[in-house]
Amino acid sequence: GGDGGAVHLLDLDDESDGFSAAEVRNACLRFFVAMFRSYEKFLPEVPGDEFRRDEFLKDMHFDGNCRAFMEKVLSSQMFERFVEERMSDPDQPEVRFFDESILAKNNRSKIKALTKGGRKETP
């Protein structure tokens, strides 16, 4: 007990009361894929170095409230841990899934495909 019968997002049936937990998860994935679609270019080149946050923000053309939000996300312990895990074990299923989702999004972009010489293969 103690949680007063609270329902947790991951415990919900897919269509509990018209609410789709899978749709929420997919929307969050699409959001993070869009926001971090070029993060890999700014990872530390040497383990122990920091993510090149300022270059990333400039490259993504974030400004105003979006930039302020992203600065907070990039300085969070969650993001620092993500970078650490990405650097130490890039073949983790979660990391590979995220990277492959970014690759798939980039491949769907017609402009990207035309200006960058085609599509890259997903593993």
N, C-alpha and C positions, 0 to 999 in steps of 0.2 A: 503493500500500500503506500500511502503517503503522497501519491501523485494525483489523488482525487479522480482517478479514472481517466486521466489525460490520454488522448490518442496521439501516437507519434506518427509523423509523416511516413516513415518507412514501413510502419505496420498497417497502413491503410490498404484496404482492397483497392483494386484499380479504379473502380467506379463507385466508391462509397459516397452516398448522398449526392451524386452528380459531380463529385470531386475526383479528378484523376491525378493520383500521385505520380503516375508515369508521365503525364503531360507537364507537371511541375518540374520533374527531374529533367525532362527534355528541354524545357524552356530555359532552365538554369544552365544546362550544358551549352545550348546555342548562345546564350549571353556570354559565358566565359570564353567560348571558342571565338566569338566575334571580338571581344575585348583583348584577348591575348594571342590573336592570330599570328603575330610576328615575334612573340616573346623569345623564341629559340635563338634568334640572331643576337640577343642581348644577354645571353647566359654568360657566366664567368668563363674566361678562357682557361683559367687555372683554378683547380679546387681551392676553396678558401677565399677567393676574390668575391666581390659582390656583384649582384645583378646590375647591369648598366641602366638604371632606372631613368635618368634624365634623357639619355639617348632614345630609350624606348618611348617615353612620353612624347618626345619631339617627333619621332618617326610616325607615331600613331595620330598625330595632329589633335591630341586631346587639348581642350581649352575650357575655361570657365568651371562650372560645377562638375563636369565630367573629369577634368584634370584633377580637381581637388579630391573627388571620390577615388580616382585611380591612385593618387599619391598615398592616400590612406590604405588602400588595398595593398599596394606595393611595399608599404612599410609595416605591414601586419606580420605577426608571427606565423600565421597560416601560409602566407606567400613565401616567407623565408624558408619555411619547412618544405614547401613544394619545390623550391629551387634546390635545396639540399638533396632531396630525394631524387630529383631529376638528374642532378650531377652524379650522385653516388650509384644509382641503379636505374638507368634510363629504360631498361627492359621490363620494369614492373608493369603488370597488366594495366593498372590505372593510368600510369604515365603514357604507355603506348596507346591506350584508347584515346586519351586526350590529344596526343600528337597526331594520331591518325584522323581524329575528328577535325582538327585544324587543317590537315592536308586535304581532306575531302571537301571542306568548305572552300579552300583556296582553289581546288580543281573545278568547283562549280562556278567560279567567277569567270565569266567570259572575258572580261578585260584582262584579268591575270593570265589566262591561257593565251590570249593573243599577244600581249606585250612581253611575256616572259618566256616565250618559245615553247609553249605546250604544257601538257599535264605531267605531273610526277606520279609514278606508280605508288599505290598504297600497298603495304606489306600484306 
